[in-house]
């Protein structure tokens, strides 16, 4: 064999498989993929060795003629290629933009490793800007676990989500599930505004005029899960009444309620949202190496899922000191979960400052994560070590203090006296 054909040299099995796939070498089975029926080739041996479904399709009781092209209209070509790449090499690029479609493909063909990879990407990649889109897809593909993760994220991080344009794209069933929950941690004014905007979008989707009558028709029973009696009386008068989505009887009952004449508001709920019960968090910390002189690094894991809101840092004894602060959180695979940059004006009267993420990441139970803090400043003070375990309730932010000194350069004390966390789901 001449040198130009010796592509197998110094390659692993996965690398050889990938080369065969990419360069379309010796394909012996073909598929018509997607609505466009694009032809895609593969190798029977590889497929049947990795998937019970492909085994049945290609050599089992479901097998057709050897030369027959197999139609797969429900999976688009780029998604099918990602699945093939994983089958051949146990690796493919999955992110929040393609994970739900790849997950559907992996479930259909029994590629369990790829299923888990997609679920991890989606669960760990939830943000205020993408959670509604992921929730929509999870519901469509009957991914119940992922759907519940999205719901919990929305319930505990609702402010920006309820005001986002993507919330308006959800189905009526999903909007109802979100709004009816006691765990929705939002003011009723925000909930009402979100529902009203959603009804406008629903009118537009259905090609009807945006009017109070049509909005009420699409809101239906959703309206009764908004705790309208819990609204401020002034907001009720200025916003709810003027929206004209209430019936005459409902307006009369609610007006009597707010004026104290009668507490019977029929179908409307008067109870306040409980927003979950008290939680207990247990944390442990350990050292990690730092690469930069100005960097503090803290490795940690949690006994349950929580939001990482940010960190608290020590100030300085100097007036008008400027801190340029860079904060990152990474998972075990060194994938960035969140980052922020902030410029602080420090004064000696204030001892600590909070640095918070605009979209707090969720960290999973039992996995190790790393907070990396970099501060550029002329003078810095450093706090002493503290506790690694803390009990907390939903109503208070948690201050988790690192225990012991960490591997770092320049200083021996830690710049971060607290990591700010909030509960994500009930234990």
Sine and cosine of phi, psi and omega as CSV:
sin_phi,cos_phi,sin_psi,cos_psi,sin_omega,cos_omega
0.00,0.00,0.74,-0.67,-0.01,-1.00
-0.97,0.26,0.29,-0.96,-0.12,-0.99
-0.87,0.48,-0.58,0.81,-0.08,-1.00
-0.92,0.40,-0.33,0.94,0.02,-1.00
-0.99,-0.13,-0.02,1.00,-0.07,-1.00
-1.00,0.02,0.80,0.60,-0.02,-1.00
-0.96,0.27,-0.27,0.96,-0.03,-1.00
-0.96,0.26,-0.31,0.95,-0.10,-0.99
-0.87,0.49,0.71,-0.70,0.09,-1.00
0.89,0.45,0.35,0.94,0.06,-1.00
-0.96,-0.28,0.56,-0.83,0.12,-0.99
-0.97,0.24,0.15,-0.99,0.04,-1.00
-0.85,0.52,-0.70,0.71,0.00,-1.00
-0.89,0.46,-0.65,0.76,0.01,-1.00
-0.91,0.42,-0.62,0.78,0.05,-1.00
-0.92,0.40,-0.69,0.72,0.03,-1.00
-0.87,0.50,-0.72,0.70,0.00,-1.00
-0.87,0.48,-0.67,0.74,0.02,-1.00
-0.87,0.49,-0.69,0.73,0.01,-1.00
-0.88,0.47,-0.64,0.76,-0.02,-1.00
-0.93,0.36,-0.77,0.64,-0.07,-1.00
-0.90,0.44,-0.62,0.78,-0.07,-1.00
-1.00,-0.08,0.12,0.99,0.12,-0.99
0.82,0.57,0.74,0.68,-0.04,-1.00
-1.00,-0.01,0.85,-0.52,0.14,-0.99
0.87,0.49,0.61,0.79,0.07,-1.00
-0.89,0.45,0.61,-0.79,0.04,-1.00
-0.72,-0.69,0.19,0.98,0.12,-0.99
-0.54,-0.84,0.57,-0.82,-0.08,-1.00
-0.71,-0.70,0.55,-0.83,-0.03,-1.00
-0.83,-0.56,0.51,-0.86,0.14,-0.99
-0.96,-0.28,0.96,-0.27,-0.26,-0.97
-0.96,-0.28,0.66,-0.75,0.09,-1.00
0.97,0.25,0.03,-1.00,0.01,-1.00
-0.90,0.43,-0.49,0.87,0.00,-1.00
-0.99,0.17,-0.10,0.99,0.01,-1.00
0.82,0.57,0.72,0.69,0.03,-1.00
-0.95,0.33,0.72,-0.69,-0.06,-1.00
-0.99,0.17,0.78,-0.62,-0.01,-1.00
-0.77,-0.64,0.75,-0.66,-0.02,-1.00
-0.98,-0.21,0.31,-0.95,0.04,-1.00
-0.31,-0.95,-0.14,-0.99,-0.02,-1.00
-0.88,-0.47,0.81,-0.58,-0.04,-1.00
-0.83,0.56,-0.72,0.70,-0.09,-1.00
-0.84,0.54,-0.72,0.70,-0.04,-1.00
-0.91,0.41,-0.71,0.71,-0.06,-1.00
-0.90,0.43,-0.72,0.69,-0.06,-1.00
-0.95,0.31,-0.39,0.92,0.02,-1.00
-0.98,0.18,-0.20,0.98,-0.11,-0.99
-0.88,-0.48,-0.21,0.98,-0.11,-0.99
-0.59,-0.81,0.82,-0.58,0.05,-1.00
-0.92,0.40,-0.50,0.87,0.01,-1.00
-0.94,0.34,-0.73,0.69,0.06,-1.00
-0.90,0.43,-0.53,0.84,0.06,-1.00
-0.86,0.50,-0.75,0.67,0.00,-1.00
-0.91,0.41,-0.60,0.80,-0.03,-1.00
-0.93,0.36,-0.60,0.80,-0.21,-0.98
-0.98,-0.19,-0.54,0.84,0.01,-1.00
-0.70,-0.72,-0.08,1.00,-0.02,-1.00
-1.00,-0.02,-0.34,-0.94,-0.07,-1.00
-0.90,0.43,-0.35,0.94,0.00,-1.00
-1.00,0.03,-0.08,1.00,-0.14,-0.99
-0.90,0.44,0.67,-0.74,0.08,-1.00
-0.99,-0.17,-0.44,-0.90,0.04,-1.00
-0.94,0.35,0.51,-0.86,-0.08,-1.00
-0.87,0.50,-0.63,0.77,-0.07,-1.00
-1.00,-0.06,0.13,0.99,-0.05,-1.00
-0.98,0.21,0.73,-0.69,0.07,-1.00
-0.99,0.12,0.71,-0.71,-0.13,-0.99
-0.98,-0.17,0.83,-0.55,-0.02,-1.00
-0.99,0.12,0.76,-0.65,0.10,-0.99
-0.76,-0.65,0.98,0.18,-0.13,-0.99
-0.97,0.25,-0.29,0.96,-0.13,-0.99
-1.00,-0.04,0.04,1.00,0.02,-1.00
-0.79,-0.62,0.81,-0.59,0.00,-1.00
-0.97,0.24,0.34,-0.94,-0.16,-0.99
-0.86,0.51,-0.70,0.72,-0.06,-1.00
-0.90,0.43,-0.58,0.82,0.03,-1.00
-0.95,0.32,-0.66,0.75,0.03,-1.00
-0.88,0.47,-0.62,0.79,0.02,-1.00
-0.91,0.42,-0.63,0.78,0.07,-1.00
-0.87,0.49,-0.67,0.75,0.01,-1.00
-0.91,0.42,-0.68,0.73,0.04,-1.00
-0.88,0.48,-0.68,0.73,0.00,-1.00
-0.86,0.51,-0.64,0.77,0.02,-1.00
-0.94,0.35,-0.67,0.74,0.03,-1.00
-0.85,0.53,-0.64,0.77,-0.07,-1.00
-0.98,0.19,-0.55,0.84,-0.16,-0.99
-0.74,-0.67,0.01,1.00,-0.05,-1.00
0.85,0.52,0.54,0.84,0.06,-1.00
-0.36,-0.93,0.63,-0.77,0.13,-0.99
-0.28,-0.96,0.37,-0.93,-0.06,-1.00
-0.99,0.15,0.90,-0.43,0.03,-1.00
-0.86,-0.51,0.77,-0.64,0.10,-0.99
-0.69,-0.73,-0.01,-1.00,-0.10,-0.99
-0.93,0.38,-0.26,0.97,0.00,-1.00
-0.99,0.12,-0.40,0.92,-0.04,-1.00
-0.84,-0.55,-0.10,0.99,-0.17,-0.98
-0.90,0.44,-0.61,0.79,-0.08,-1.00
-0.94,0.35,-0.60,0.80,0.04,-1.00
-0.95,0.32,-0.63,0.77,0.05,-1.00
-0.91,0.41,-0.61,0.79,0.04,-1.00
-0.87,0.49,-0.68,0.73,0.05,-1.00
-0.86,0.51,-0.70,0.72,0.00,-1.00
-0.91,0.42,-0.69,0.73,-0.02,-1.00
-0.90,0.44,-0.64,0.76,0.05,-1.00
-0.90,0.44,-0.68,0.73,-0.05,-1.00
-0.88,0.48,-0.61,0.79,-0.08,-1.00
-0.96,-0.29,0.20,0.98,0.15,-0.99
0.93,0.36,0.57,0.82,0.02,-1.00
-1.00,-0.10,0.99,0.10,-0.19,-0.98
-0.91,0.42,-0.61,0.79,0.02,-1.00
-0.88,0.48,-0.64,0.77,0.02,-1.00
-0.95,0.32,-0.59,0.81,0.09,-1.00
-0.83,0.56,-0.76,0.64,-0.03,-1.00
-0.90,0.44,-0.62,0.78,0.03,-1.00
-0.88,0.48,-0.70,0.72,0.00,-1.00
-0.91,0.42,-0.68,0.73,0.00,-1.00
-0.89,0.46,-0.67,0.75,0.01,-1.00
-0.89,0.46,-0.70,0.72,-0.01,-1.00
-0.87,0.50,-0.71,0.71,-0.05,-1.00
-0.94,0.34,-0.71,0.70,-0.03,-1.00
-0.92,0.40,-0.62,0.79,-0.03,-1.00
-1.00,0.09,-0.23,0.97,-0.08,-1.00
-0.97,-0.23,0.21,0.98,0.00,-1.00
-0.91,0.41,0.72,-0.69,0.10,-0.99
-0.69,-0.73,0.21,-0.98,0.02,-1.00
-0.89,0.46,-0.42,0.91,-0.06,-1.00
-1.00,0.05,-0.38,0.93,-0.07,-1.00
-0.90,-0.43,-0.15,0.99,-0.16,-0.99
-0.90,0.44,-0.59,0.81,0.01,-1.00
-0.92,0.39,-0.64,0.77,0.04,-1.00
-0.91,0.42,-0.66,0.75,0.02,-1.00
-0.93,0.38,-0.64,0.77,0.05,-1.00
-0.86,0.50,-0.70,0.71,0.02,-1.00
-0.85,0.53,-0.72,0.69,-0.02,-1.00
-0.93,0.36,-0.65,0.76,0.00,-1.00
-0.88,0.48,-0.65,0.76,0.03,-1.00
-0.92,0.39,-0.65,0.76,-0.01,-1.00
-0.90,0.44,-0.63,0.78,-0.04,-1.00
-0.99,-0.11,0.22,0.98,0.09,-1.00
0.85,0.53,0.65,0.76,0.07,-1.00
-1.00,-0.06,1.00,0.08,-0.17,-0.99
-0.90,0.43,-0.70,0.72,-0.02,-1.00
-0.88,0.48,-0.72,0.69,0.02,-1.00
-0.91,0.42,-0.64,0.76,0.04,-1.00
-0.85,0.52,-0.70,0.72,0.00,-1.00
-0.90,0.43,-0.61,0.79,0.06,-1.00
-0.88,0.47,-0.68,0.73,0.02,-1.00
-0.90,0.44,-0.69,0.73,0.01,-1.00
-0.86,0.51,-0.73,0.68,-0.01,-1.00
-0.88,0.47,-0.63,0.78,0.02,-1.00
-0.89,0.47,-0.71,0.71,-0.02,-1.00
-0.91,0.41,-0.69,0.72,-0.03,-1.00
-0.86,0.51,-0.60,0.80,-0.08,-1.00
-0.99,-0.12,-0.09,1.00,-0.03,-1.00
-0.65,-0.76,0.83,0.56,-0.26,-0.97
-1.00,0.05,-0.38,0.92,-0.23,-0.97
-0.80,0.60,-0.86,0.51,-0.03,-1.00
-0.96,0.27,-0.49,0.87,-0.05,-1.00
-0.93,0.37,-0.72,0.69,0.00,-1.00
-0.90,0.43,-0.44,0.90,0.01,-1.00
-1.00,-0.04,-0.02,1.00,-0.07,-1.00
-0.99,0.15,0.41,-0.91,0.05,-1.00
-0.92,0.38,-0.48,0.88,-0.03,-1.00
-0.93,0.36,-0.46,0.89,0.07,-1.00
-0.88,0.48,-0.58,0.81,0.01,-1.00
-0.92,0.39,-0.22,0.98,-0.01,-1.00
-1.00,-0.04,-0.07,1.00,-0.03,-1.00
-0.96,0.29,0.37,-0.93,0.06,-1.00
-0.96,0.26,0.31,-0.95,0.02,-1.00
-0.87,0.49,-0.59,0.81,0.00,-1.00
-0.90,0.44,-0.69,0.73,0.00,-1.00
-0.94,0.34,-0.65,0.76,0.04,-1.00
-0.87,0.50,-0.67,0.74,0.02,-1.00
-0.88,0.47,-0.71,0.71,0.00,-1.00
-0.87,0.50,-0.63,0.77,-0.02,-1.00
-0.94,0.35,-0.75,0.66,-0.14,-0.99
-0.96,0.29,-0.53,0.85,-0.08,-1.00
-0.97,0.23,-0.25,0.97,-0.11,-0.99
-0.96,0.30,0.68,-0.74,0.12,-0.99
-0.91,0.41,-0.37,0.93,-0.08,-1.00
-0.99,0.12,-0.07,1.00,0.01,-1.00
-0.93,0.38,0.94,-0.35,-0.13,-0.99
-1.00,-0.01,0.93,0.36,-0.05,-1.00
-0.57,-0.82,0.46,-0.89,0.12,-0.99
-0.93,0.37,0.54,-0.84,-0.02,-1.00
-0.90,0.44,-0.47,0.89,0.06,-1.00
-0.88,0.48,-0.66,0.75,0.02,-1.00
-0.92,0.39,-0.64,0.77,0.00,-1.00
-0.90,0.43,-0.70,0.71,0.00,-1.00
-0.89,0.45,-0.71,0.70,0.02,-1.00
-0.84,0.54,-0.69,0.73,-0.02,-1.00
-0.90,0.43,-0.69,0.73,0.00,-1.00
-0.90,0.43,-0.63,0.77,0.00,-1.00
-0.91,0.41,-0.68,0.73,0.03,-1.00
-0.91,0.41,-0.62,0.78,0.04,-1.00
-0.87,0.50,-0.67,0.74,-0.01,-1.00
-0.90,0.43,-0.54,0.84,0.09,-1.00
-0.89,0.45,-0.72,0.69,0.02,-1.00
-0.89,0.46,-0.62,0.79,0.00,-1.00
-0.90,0.43,-0.62,0.79,0.08,-1.00
-0.87,0.49,-0.74,0.68,-0.02,-1.00
-0.90,0.44,-0.64,0.77,0.01,-1.00
-0.89,0.45,-0.54,0.84,-0.05,-1.00
-1.00,-0.07,0.09,1.00,0.09,-1.00
0.94,0.35,0.50,0.87,0.03,-1.00
-0.90,-0.44,0.31,-0.95,-0.01,-1.00
-0.91,0.42,0.66,-0.75,0.08,-1.00
-0.97,0.23,0.96,-0.26,0.00,-1.00
-0.64,-0.77,0.37,-0.93,0.03,-1.00
-0.83,0.56,-0.62,0.79,-0.01,-1.00
-0.91,0.42,-0.70,0.71,0.00,-1.00
-0.94,0.34,-0.62,0.79,0.04,-1.00
-0.88,0.48,-0.69,0.72,0.01,-1.00
-0.90,0.43,-0.61,0.79,0.01,-1.00
-0.87,0.49,-0.67,0.75,-0.02,-1.00
-0.98,0.20,-0.50,0.87,0.06,-1.00
-0.92,0.38,-0.67,0.75,0.04,-1.00
0.77,0.64,-0.77,-0.64,-0.04,-1.00
-0.94,0.33,-0.22,0.98,0.03,-1.00
-0.84,0.55,-0.59,0.80,-0.08,-1.00
-0.86,0.52,-0.55,0.84,-0.08,-1.00
-0.97,0.23,-0.18,0.98,0.07,-1.00
-1.00,-0.01,-0.13,0.99,0.14,-0.99
-0.99,0.13,0.80,-0.60,-0.07,-1.00
-0.98,0.19,0.93,0.36,-0.05,-1.00
-0.85,0.53,-0.61,0.79,0.06,-1.00
-0.90,0.44,-0.28,0.96,0.03,-1.00
-1.00,0.03,-0.04,1.00,0.01,-1.00
-0.95,0.30,0.37,-0.93,0.17,-0.99
-0.91,0.41,0.65,-0.76,-0.05,-1.00
-0.85,0.53,-0.62,0.78,-0.01,-1.00
-0.91,0.40,-0.62,0.78,0.04,-1.00
-0.91,0.41,-0.67,0.74,0.02,-1.00
-0.84,0.55,-0.72,0.69,-0.05,-1.00
-0.93,0.37,-0.71,0.70,-0.12,-0.99
-0.98,0.18,-0.50,0.87,-0.12,-0.99
-0.91,-0.40,-0.81,0.58,-0.09,-1.00
-0.92,0.40,-0.76,0.65,-0.02,-1.00
-0.89,0.46,-0.69,0.73,-0.03,-1.00
-0.93,0.36,-0.35,0.94,0.04,-1.00
-0.93,0.37,-0.38,0.93,0.09,-1.00
0.89,0.45,0.48,0.87,0.01,-1.00
-0.99,-0.14,-0.11,0.99,0.02,-1.00
-1.00,0.03,0.52,-0.86,0.12,-0.99
-0.97,0.24,0.24,-0.97,0.01,-1.00
-0.86,0.50,-0.67,0.74,0.00,-1.00
-0.91,0.42,-0.67,0.74,0.01,-1.00
-0.90,0.44,-0.67,0.74,0.03,-1.00
-0.88,0.48,-0.67,0.74,-0.01,-1.00
-0.90,0.43,-0.73,0.69,-0.01,-1.00
-0.89,0.45,-0.68,0.73,-0.02,-1.00
-0.94,0.35,-0.60,0.80,0.04,-1.00
-0.90,0.44,-0.65,0.76,0.06,-1.00
-0.90,0.44,-0.58,0.81,0.01,-1.00
-0.91,0.41,-0.75,0.66,-0.05,-1.00
-0.93,0.37,-0.47,0.88,0.00,-1.00
-1.00,0.04,-0.09,1.00,0.04,-1.00
1.00,0.10,0.12,0.99,-0.03,-1.00
-0.96,0.28,-0.64,0.76,-0.09,-1.00
-0.49,-0.87,0.71,-0.70,-0.02,-1.00
-0.99,-0.12,0.10,0.99,0.01,-1.00
-1.00,0.00,0.95,-0.32,0.00,-1.00
-0.93,-0.36,0.39,0.92,0.07,-1.00
0.85,0.52,-0.89,-0.46,-0.18,-0.98
-0.99,0.16,-0.25,0.97,-0.04,-1.00
-0.95,0.31,0.64,-0.77,0.02,-1.00
-0.99,0.11,0.69,-0.73,-0.02,-1.00
-0.96,-0.28,-0.21,0.98,-0.04,-1.00
-0.97,0.23,0.48,-0.88,0.04,-1.00
-1.00,0.08,0.41,-0.91,0.02,-1.00
-0.94,0.34,0.69,-0.73,-0.03,-1.00
-0.98,0.19,-0.48,0.88,0.03,-1.00
0.87,0.50,0.50,0.87,0.10,-1.00
1.00,0.00,0.28,-0.96,0.01,-1.00
-1.00,-0.09,0.13,-0.99,0.03,-1.00
-0.87,0.49,0.56,-0.83,-0.04,-1.00
-0.84,-0.54,0.39,-0.92,0.14,-0.99
-0.85,-0.53,0.78,-0.63,0.02,-1.00
-0.92,-0.39,0.66,-0.75,0.08,-1.00
-0.82,-0.57,0.80,-0.60,-0.05,-1.00
-0.83,-0.56,0.46,-0.89,0.17,-0.98
-0.73,-0.69,0.51,-0.86,-0.08,-1.00
-0.83,-0.56,0.40,-0.92,0.06,-1.00
-0.44,-0.90,0.30,-0.95,-0.07,-1.00
-0.99,0.15,0.49,-0.87,0.19,-0.98
-0.70,-0.71,0.37,-0.93,0.00,-1.00
-0.98,0.20,0.55,-0.84,0.05,-1.00
-0.94,-0.35,0.52,-0.86,-0.02,-1.00
-0.98,-0.19,-0.31,0.95,-0.10,-1.00
-0.84,-0.54,0.57,-0.82,-0.05,-1.00
-0.86,0.51,-0.56,0.83,-0.10,-0.99
-1.00,0.00,0.19,0.98,-0.20,-0.98
-0.97,-0.25,0.69,-0.72,0.20,-0.98
-0.95,-0.33,0.72,-0.69,0.02,-1.00
-0.78,-0.62,0.74,-0.67,0.03,-1.00
-0.78,-0.62,0.86,-0.52,0.12,-0.99
-1.00,-0.04,0.65,-0.76,-0.04,-1.00
-0.46,-0.89,0.32,-0.95,0.16,-0.99
-0.63,-0.78,0.27,-0.96,-0.08,-1.00
-0.79,-0.61,0.47,-0.88,0.05,-1.00
-0.99,0.14,-0.05,1.00,0.02,-1.00
-0.34,-0.94,0.19,-0.98,-0.01,-1.00
-0.96,0.27,0.71,-0.71,0.01,-1.00
-0.58,-0.82,0.36,-0.93,0.23,-0.97
-0.99,0.13,0.63,-0.78,0.20,-0.98
-0.98,-0.19,0.98,-0.21,-0.02,-1.00
-0.96,0.29,-0.55,0.83,-0.04,-1.00
0.36,-0.93,-0.47,-0.88,0.00,-1.00
-0.68,-0.73,0.32,-0.95,0.18,-0.98
-0.95,-0.30,0.69,-0.72,-0.03,-1.00
-0.84,-0.54,0.39,-0.92,0.06,-1.00
-0.98,0.19,0.52,-0.85,0.05,-1.00
-1.00,-0.02,-0.52,-0.86,-0.04,-1.00
-0.64,-0.77,0.28,-0.96,0.02,-1.00
-1.00,0.07,0.12,0.99,-0.04,-1.00
-0.97,-0.26,0.57,-0.82,0.09,-1.00
-0.99,0.14,0.53,-0.85,0.08,-1.00
0.83,0.56,0.57,0.82,0.14,-0.99
-0.99,0.15,0.61,-0.80,0.04,-1.00
-0.95,-0.33,0.76,-0.66,0.12,-0.99
-0.94,-0.34,0.82,-0.57,0.25,-0.97
-0.99,-0.14,0.93,-0.36,-0.15,-0.99
-0.94,-0.34,0.75,-0.66,0.06,-1.00
-0.84,-0.54,0.83,-0.56,-0.07,-1.00
-0.80,-0.60,0.74,-0.67,0.02,-1.00
-0.69,-0.72,0.46,-0.89,0.16,-0.99
-0.81,-0.59,0.75,-0.66,-0.01,-1.00
-0.85,-0.53,0.50,-0.86,0.08,-1.00
-1.00,-0.05,-0.15,-0.99,-0.09,-1.00
-0.91,0.42,-0.43,0.90,0.00,-1.00
-1.00,-0.03,0.25,0.97,-0.03,-1.00
0.87,0.49,0.44,0.90,0.10,-0.99
-1.00,0.02,0.74,-0.67,-0.04,-1.00
-0.95,0.31,0.82,-0.57,0.02,-1.00
-1.00,-0.04,-0.57,0.82,-0.02,-1.00
-0.27,-0.96,0.40,-0.92,0.07,-1.00
-0.45,-0.89,0.41,-0.91,0.13,-0.99
-0.42,-0.91,0.36,-0.93,0.03,-1.00
-0.71,-0.70,0.71,-0.70,-0.05,-1.00
-0.54,-0.84,0.59,-0.81,0.08,-1.00
-0.95,-0.33,0.86,-0.50,-0.05,-1.00
-0.95,-0.32,0.61,-0.79,0.18,-0.98
-0.98,-0.18,0.91,-0.42,-0.12,-0.99
-0.99,-0.15,0.62,-0.79,0.15,-0.99
-0.72,-0.70,0.39,-0.92,-0.14,-0.99
-0.97,0.26,-0.14,0.99,0.02,-1.00
-0.99,0.17,-0.38,0.92,-0.03,-1.00
-0.95,-0.32,0.80,-0.60,-0.13,-0.99
-1.00,0.04,-0.56,0.83,-0.07,-1.00
-0.73,-0.68,0.38,-0.93,-0.01,-1.00
-0.67,-0.74,0.54,-0.84,0.02,-1.00
-0.97,-0.25,0.72,-0.69,0.09,-1.00
-0.93,-0.38,0.86,-0.51,-0.09,-1.00
-0.83,-0.56,0.56,-0.83,0.08,-1.00
-0.98,0.22,0.59,-0.81,0.07,-1.00
-0.94,0.34,-0.55,0.83,0.09,-1.00
-0.83,-0.56,1.00,-0.02,-0.07,-1.00
-0.86,0.51,0.75,-0.67,0.04,-1.00
-0.98,0.20,0.37,-0.93,0.10,-1.00
-0.98,-0.21,0.73,-0.68,0.08,-1.00
-0.95,-0.33,0.62,-0.78,-0.11,-0.99
-1.00,-0.02,0.39,-0.92,-0.01,-1.00
-0.88,0.47,0.77,-0.63,0.16,-0.99
0.99,0.11,-0.17,0.99,0.00,-1.00
-1.00,-0.01,0.46,-0.89,0.01,-1.00
-1.00,-0.06,0.72,-0.70,0.04,-1.00
-0.79,-0.62,0.29,-0.96,-0.03,-1.00
-0.73,-0.68,0.80,-0.60,0.16,-0.99
-1.00,-0.05,0.81,-0.59,0.05,-1.00
-0.90,-0.43,0.87,-0.49,-0.01,-1.00
-0.88,-0.47,0.80,-0.60,0.04,-1.00
-0.84,-0.54,0.81,-0.59,0.02,-1.00
-0.84,-0.54,0.78,-0.63,0.09,-1.00
-0.95,-0.32,0.91,-0.41,-0.04,-1.00
-0.29,-0.96,0.30,-0.96,-0.01,-1.00
-0.98,0.19,-0.67,0.74,-0.01,-1.00
-0.82,-0.57,0.58,-0.81,0.05,-1.00
-0.57,-0.82,0.61,-0.80,0.14,-0.99
-0.96,-0.29,0.46,-0.89,-0.06,-1.00
-0.78,-0.63,0.73,-0.68,0.00,-1.00
-0.99,0.15,0.26,-0.96,0.04,-1.00
-1.00,0.09,0.19,-0.98,-0.02,-1.00
-0.95,0.30,0.31,-0.95,-0.04,-1.00
-0.55,-0.84,-0.49,-0.87,-0.09,-1.00
-0.97,0.25,0.38,-0.92,0.09,-1.00
-0.92,-0.40,-0.08,1.00,0.03,-1.00
-0.80,-0.60,0.54,-0.84,-0.05,-1.00
-0.42,-0.91,0.71,-0.70,0.17,-0.99
-1.00,-0.04,0.56,-0.83,-0.04,-1.00
-0.48,-0.88,0.23,-0.97,0.12,-0.99
-0.86,-0.51,0.26,-0.97,-0.02,-1.00
-0.87,0.49,-0.48,0.88,-0.16,-0.99
-0.98,0.18,-0.18,0.98,-0.05,-1.00
-0.83,-0.55,0.60,-0.80,0.13,-0.99
-0.93,0.38,0.49,-0.87,-0.01,-1.00
-0.99,-0.12,0.69,-0.72,0.06,-1.00
-0.93,-0.36,0.96,-0.29,-0.06,-1.00
-0.97,-0.25,0.88,-0.47,-0.08,-1.00
-0.99,-0.14,0.77,-0.64,0.03,-1.00
-0.91,0.41,0.57,-0.82,-0.05,-1.00
-0.95,-0.31,0.82,-0.57,0.03,-1.00
1.00,0.05,0.15,-0.99,0.01,-1.00
-1.00,-0.06,0.52,-0.85,-0.11,-0.99
-0.93,-0.37,0.42,-0.91,0.02,-1.00
-0.90,0.44,0.89,-0.46,-0.02,-1.00
-0.31,-0.95,0.11,-0.99,0.01,-1.00
-0.90,-0.43,0.27,-0.96,0.06,-1.00
0.97,0.23,-0.83,0.55,-0.08,-1.00
-0.85,-0.52,0.34,-0.94,0.01,-1.00
-0.95,-0.31,-0.21,0.98,0.03,-1.00
-0.97,-0.25,0.35,-0.94,-0.12,-0.99
-1.00,-0.06,0.62,-0.79,-0.01,-1.00
-0.99,0.15,-0.23,0.97,-0.14,-0.99
-0.91,-0.42,0.99,-0.15,0.05,-1.00
-0.98,0.19,-0.21,0.98,-0.06,-1.00
-0.43,-0.90,0.65,-0.76,0.22,-0.97
-0.96,-0.29,0.76,-0.65,-0.12,-0.99
-1.00,-0.08,0.87,-0.50,-0.04,-1.00
-0.75,-0.66,0.35,-0.94,0.11,-0.99
-0.65,-0.76,0.47,-0.88,0.01,-1.00
-0.89,0.46,0.51,-0.86,0.07,-1.00
-0.96,-0.29,-0.83,0.56,0.01,-1.00
-0.73,-0.69,0.31,-0.95,0.06,-1.00
-0.94,0.35,0.62,-0.79,0.04,-1.00
-0.92,0.39,0.00,0.00,0.00,0.00
